[in-house]
Amino acid sequence: ARLPGLARRAAVLGADDLAARYLTGMAAILRGRHAEAVEELRRAAELGSSTADPAALTWAATASLLLADDAGADHLAGRAAEAGDVSARPRALEIRAYAEYWLGRLDAAQTTARDGLREAEAAAQDNTADTFAGFLAVLAARRGDEAACRRYAATATRRPSADLMNRPHAFSEWALALLDLAAGRPADAAARIGTIADPRTGRGQLAVYMMATPDLAEAAPTDTTAFARWADATGDPLRRALAARCRALAQRRGSPEAAEAFREALRLHRAAGNDFERARTELLFGRDQRGHAALKAALATFERLGLHAWVARTTDALRAADADPAAETLT
């Protein structure tokens, strides 16, 4: 329903090309033509960023997010939110929250999502409000706050429309999958994430599925080709690091092939700047290879970020490594 409105606003602005570029880019993503998508979305981002219109800025921010330009998406969404259009603010805040998530700024993403939820409810934008609630469920699950996760997930899916595979439902399923994963129920986690979308056909909430793919790879052996192709097309070191981590998790546990892929992921993380995801990779690497150095590095980061649930998981992995006489010191 949003895309025809975008086309009308673009025509008013004299920038019809904005809608065409964005829609062409999205269609290319759905068909798996990621290189073509990057070219079209980059042009859409450029066109939208040159205006002061909040709707155009928001779609430019969305295009930037799909290009893995998280800092650019954050900046453009911030401009859109500050443009004074109350009706446009919730959607702008939604894109900003996603950008902050990818940047590893979980506290900022939570604050933005809470503000967005409040403003969307005040504007009677029910689906957007429920989307914020679903995303807050994901953030709560990331922090290990099961009660908040389940509360937000229930809020996100309380309306009849949530029976459809919309964003609120997709985020809620991802959030509950994260709880399953943390509780040692990987099969349940994989089943939940698998309902979000089908990357082979593009049906469902593909953007949410892409965000959840690294968790799916941790839960069960899976085909992460679509995520890897997107990561390669964007050239973003974070997405490429996560793709390498997915590849490592697909290898036999403790194998040289897994270790090599984990090391590639960590090399890419050094250029990415997302401390949370780097620490997650260090945890998985250390747990896979019984590596003290990687686990201690992950522990230090989780402690600094105040993520107590992740501190507990990493501490457990260190104890297991200490109990293994074959454990190595890995870097």
Secondary structure as GFF3:
##gff-version 3
##sequence-region A 1 331
A	DSSP	alpha_helix	2	13	.	.	.	ID=ss1
A	DSSP	alpha_helix	16	30	.	.	.	ID=ss2
A	DSSP	alpha_helix	34	49	.	.	.	ID=ss3
A	DSSP	alpha_helix	54	66	.	.	.	ID=ss4
A	DSSP	alpha_helix	70	81	.	.	.	ID=ss5
A	DSSP	alpha_helix	89	102	.	.	.	ID=ss6
A	DSSP	alpha_helix	106	122	.	.	.	ID=ss7
A	DSSP	alpha_helix	126	143	.	.	.	ID=ss8
A	DSSP	alpha_helix	146	156	.	.	.	ID=ss9
A	DSSP	three_ten_helix	160	163	.	.	.	ID=ss10
A	DSSP	alpha_helix	167	182	.	.	.	ID=ss11
A	DSSP	alpha_helix	186	194	.	.	.	ID=ss12
A	DSSP	beta_strand	197	198	.	.	.	ID=ss13
A	DSSP	beta_strand	203	204	.	.	.	ID=ss14
A	DSSP	alpha_helix	206	219	.	.	.	ID=ss15
A	DSSP	alpha_helix	225	234	.	.	.	ID=ss16
A	DSSP	alpha_helix	237	249	.	.	.	ID=ss17
A	DSSP	alpha_helix	256	269	.	.	.	ID=ss18
A	DSSP	alpha_helix	275	289	.	.	.	ID=ss19
A	DSSP	alpha_helix	292	305	.	.	.	ID=ss20
A	DSSP	alpha_helix	308	322	.	.	.	ID=ss21
###
